[in-house]
Amino acid sequence: MPHRSMNGETPQAANQTRSLQVTIDGLTANLDSAVEAAFLHGATEWVRLNHPTHYERLLMRFDDSASLGERRCLH
């Protein structure tokens, strides 16, 4: 019988779960970067319609007075 952790997972299942979480985190970071790039290159309406939470975050993050081509990070 395989050894199980306190939550009932085998070590192999726990490793697989960690691996999947790393994959999800990586894909999330890639999506965030792609949506930001689209926003900065003028696809603001697309971002607003398809990724409204990203849109709100990006509006707060970048200076509204700068043109899209010249937006800069406020941080």
N, C-alpha and C positions, 0 to 999 in steps of 0.2 A: 504494500500500500504506500503511495507517495506521501511524502511529508507535506503538511498543509500549514499555512500561516494562520494567524488568529482570525482573519476574515474568511478562511476556508479556501483560499487560493493555493495552488501548488506553486513552487518557485518558478516553474516554467510559465505558468499562466500570469504570474505577477510580472515577470520580465516582458511578456508579450503585451500586457496592459501598459507598462511603462513605455514600451516602444511605440505603441499606438498613440499614446498621449504626446510623445515627442513629435510624431508625424502630424498630429492635429495642430500642435503649437506652431510647427514650421509652416504649415499651410495657412494658418491664420495670419502669421507674420507676412507671408508672401501676398495674401489678399490685401492686408493693410497697406503694404507698400505699393501695390498696383493701383488701388483706389486713390491713394495720395498722389501718385504720378498722374493719373487721369485728371484729378482735380486741378493740379498745378499746370497741366497742359490745356486747360480750358474746357474740360468735360464736366463742368460744375453741375449742369442740369442732369446729366446722366447719373452723377454721383448722388445728387439730391433725390432722384427718383428710385434708384436701385439700392443705395446704401445710405439711408437717411441718418443713421446714427454716426456713420463716418462723416457725413456731410456736416452735421452739427459740430462734431469734434474739430474738423478741419477749419470751419469758419472761426471757431474760437482760437485756434492755434495760429492762424495766419492773419497778417495785417490786412484789414478790409480796404484800406486806402490805397494799397499798391495794386497796380494792374496785375492780371493773372501771370503775365510773363515775368513780372518782377517781384512776385510774392516772396516774402521772407519769413522765416520762423521768428516768433516773438520771444522765444525762450532763450 
